Amino acid sequence: MTPTKGYTEMKDSGIEWVGMIPKQWTTIANKYVMHKEKRICEKWDGQDVLSLTMNGVIIRDILNPVGKMPTTFDGYQFAYPGELLMCLFDIDVTPRCIGRVFNDGVTSPAYSCFQLNDNADLGYFYYYYLMVDNTKELLHLAKNLRHSFTEEQLGQLKVPLPPLQEQSAIASYLDVQCAKIDEIIAQAKASIEDYKQWKASIIYEAVTKGLNPNVEMKDSGIEWIGKIPKQWGTKQIRYLFELRDERNDLPLEQVNLISLYTDLGVVQHSDLEKITGNKAVTADGYKQVYPNDIVVNIILCWMGAIGMSNYAGVTSPAYDVYKPKDSQVTLSKYYHYLFRTARFNGKCYTVGRGIMAMRWRTYSSEFRAIKVPVPSYKTQVQIVEYLDSVCSKIDDLISEKQSLIDNLESYKKSLIYEVVTGKRRV
């Protein structure tokens, strides 16, 4: 994938985020390489609806829509193959602001749809603006609250302009190399999903069937579980856990704030801040949490927002906090694994109620009435030790694949930057 040797002579482009470019390249205002002809669809007649996503410009499935969908597409604009679609607003939060159009269709009039002039290659300028988007170089120029960038501003920006033939060569090279990288990334992502499914299967089998495949089984009487080992019992959660309702009266700076997420489980907010940058405002009235407590988001527990805390601290007053009634009988970590299985989450949904999915609540009365398997304490310990070991190994495999993805994504960004700015010659 390594290009040929670089250019022998370079010069300053005068463009902050580009730096040096080959001496034989020029720079030019963006308005001289692309233009806009806004073509409004006065009355939508069933044309494909196009949307700008991280996967490029895609045809939306209007019969099974994901996300917001307008009541009509009247007033949308036409877009055609060979054009650039750009989002010039909310560029601080929009995941992808540039895409190539490959299909006829209509798209939101909020987007800017540009046609390339005769001196410009579509592929080259797509990759150039992809590079700009990767590092959000335009963000510091967006001064308003919506972090928007006008088409006039865009037109005034200087861009590097290699000879047209060289633009085409750069685009072709990056098409090939990025496709190779994307294929490896796709395979790695598929592996991660396989690992996650494998992990989920192992957990469910262990917490409902135990570790001995030859043990005699019986009907549990629990529809979402089926058979369990003969020596296991069943009980409603209310007989295993009780609500903890101790409230915090300390200022925010004196407490350890605990958060709960579907994917992450129970985490310290201080650790989360490093990832999201979000900071808490208050901890007034928050609920006290101790190690081995089970924290339940009553709105999202049907989606897996439930788990055991490893930390002492406080959490949202909107959550339920449970402690084992008898820590010599009930091992929280075993039920942590059980409560985070897809089938238990599904049971939380069936006993919940609400007016819409994101407001579907599983109240404590219904949650505590759910029947669960009750192995002996010794068996719970054995299951937890087994799952901790196996899940750790699977998580390591997932981390390796994720590191590969991160490294490839970083390499791709670097490759695009170096090639479209002439740091590498193709």
Sequence and secondary structure as in RCSB ss.txt:
>XXXX:A:sequence
MTPTKGYTEMKDSGIEWVGMIPKQWTTIANKYVMHKEKRICEKWDGQDVLSLTMNGVIIRDILNPVGKMPTTFDG
YQFAYPGELLMCLFDIDVTPRCIGRVFNDGVTSPAYSCFQLNDNADLGYFYYYYLMVDNTKELLHLAKNLRHSFT
EEQLGQLKVPLPPLQEQSAIASYLDVQCAKIDEIIAQAKASIEDYKQWKASIIYEAVTKGLNPNVEMKDSGIEWI
GKIPKQWGTKQIRYLFELRDERNDLPLEQVNLISLYTDLGVVQHSDLEKITGNKAVTADGYKQVYPNDIVVNIIL
CWMGAIGMSNYAGVTSPAYDVYKPKDSQVTLSKYYHYLFRTARFNGKCYTVGRGIMAMRWRTYSSEFRAIKVPVP
SYKTQVQIVEYLDSVCSKIDDLISEKQSLIDNLESYKKSLIYEVVTGKRRV
>XXXX:A:secstr
   B   S EEE S TTT EEETT EEEEGGGTEEE   B SS  S  EEEEETTEEEE  SSS  S   S  TT
 EEE TT EEE  SSTTT S  EEE  S EEE TTSEEEEE TT  HHHHHHHHHHHHHTTTTGGG  STT    
HHHHHHSEEEE  HHHHHHHHHHHHHHHHHHHHHHHHHHHHHHHHHHHHHHHHHHHHHH S TTS EEE S TTT
 EEETT EEEEGGGTEEEE  B  S GGGS BEEEETTTEEEEHHHHHHHH       TT EEE TT EEEETTT
GGGT EEE SS EEE TTEEEEEES TTT  HHHHHHHHTSHHHHHHHHHH B SSGGG B  HHHHHT EEEE 
 HHHHHHHHHHHHHHHHHHHHHHHHHHHHHHHHHHHHHHHHHHHHTTSSB 
